[in-house]
Amino acid sequence: MIGKKDGTPGLGVSLSNKADVYHEADDFCNAKGLEVLTLKVTTTPARLAQLGSTELDFKCVAPRKTAASVQKEPDQRN
């Protein structure tokens, strides 16, 4: 789980704060050769006299396999 308070003033949800949390989780998992699987995201919007926050519950999982590469037969002239 990664949680981060939004230090920028204003009202509402900070998308940059949310992106920072995802980047941090991604860096953590990538360092292990894994990728992020999001379990739960909780965002609390900023209000007067209260900072907003984002909490990301995640786990690192093996990378998903990409689509199989297509093999092309060479062109032939007859």
N, C-alpha and C positions, 0 to 999 in steps of 0.2 A: 504494500500500500504506500502510495506517495500522496502527501497532502501539502498544499501551499496556499498561504494567505496572499491576497492581492494587495500590494502596497500602493497601487495607484489610486488617486482620489476619483470619485465619481459614483454614479449609481448604476446598478445592473450587474450583469455577468461580464467579466473580463475574458475575452476570447484569447488574448495573448497569455494570460495566466493559465488557462486551460491547455493551450498549446505547449507551454513550458513543461507542464506536468507530463504530457504525453511524450515530449522529447526526452525528458529525464528517464522515463520508464523504458523508452526505446533504446537509449544509450546503455542502460543497465543490462537489458536482455541481449543486445547485440554484442556486448563484451563477452558474453558466454556462448555466442554462436546461436542464439535463440531469438524468437520474436515475441512481441507482446500479444497476449490474449486478454482483452478487457472483460472483467467480471462485473464491475459496477462503477459508475461515475456519479459523484454527488457534487453539485455546484450550489453555492450559496451566494446570492447576489449581494453586492454592497448596498448598504443603506446609510442613512445619516448616522454618523458616529460608530459605524460598524464596517469593517473591511469584509470584502467578499472572499470566498475561498473555493478551491477545487480539490476534491479527493478522488483518487483513482485506485480502485482495487483491481489488481491484475496478477497474472502469472506468466512466467516465461515458458514458452512451448517450442518444440522443434518446428523449424520453418516448414510451411506447407509446400508441397511439391508443385512446381509450375507445370503448365501443360506440356505434354510430350512434344519434342521437336518433330517437325514434319520432315521426313526424308524425301528428297526429290531425286528422281532418276535422271541421269544426264540425258540431254537431248541427243537423239541419234539421227544421222542422215542415212538414207538408203539410196 
